[in-house]
Amino acid sequence: MHASRRHRLIRPLAAAACALAAAGSAQAVDFQLVSHVGDNYEYTLTYGPNDNMWYEENGNVHATIQLSGLFGVTGVAGPTGNDFPAGRIHDGQLQWTGSVHFGGQVVRFTMLDEGVGTGNFSTAKQVFGFTLIAPDTDVVDKIVLDTNGFYNGHTGADRDVHALISGPGVPAIPEPSTWALMALGLACVGFMRRRA
């Protein structure tokens, strides 16, 4: 085979292999804190291009999103919306069911509807409004995210995630210097009242 002919054949194959390797290694699903107002922590689920999820009734495998290492979660809500086109997929992606476990330390969102998928869109799609209710907590960056049942609809590659994200944690404890300043302020107020 002639050298230039060989290069013409090898270049497209090499480019295709690189593109396939990049597609297979990219992190697909993402679940991130987008808002913290009062007691509410709101998350958004992002499907990467061509991502999907699966469901198996008899094997009890459901698409799940689990957060652990939480503190004080008393309830969950949502999701409230998504950017999928109107129809079965749009409506189905609103069927995630949330539950709180282990005294508010673990939250699990599960897709129980076996007919729901994502349509393997070529662009990223989002599901909004997964909400955790956690009174008297502060945002920490030590929440463990684990997903199950997500995959690439074209290659079949696993898209599950195990990562640290932000969420409700133990309220911050004031520094000793803060306590000292507060005590000094109270002493001053007491001294002023006593003089009056």
Buried (B, 14 or more C-beta within 10 A) or exposed (E): EEEEEEEEEEEEEEEEEEEEEEBEEEEBBBBEBEEBEEBBBBBBBBBBBBBBBBBEEEEEEBBBBBBBBBBBBEBBEBBEBBBBEEEBBBEBBBEBEBEBEEEBBBBBBBBEBEEBBBBEBEEBBBBBBBBBBBEEBEBBEEBBBBBBBBBBBBEEBBBBBEEEBBBBBEEEEEEEEEEEEEEEEEEEEEEEEEEE
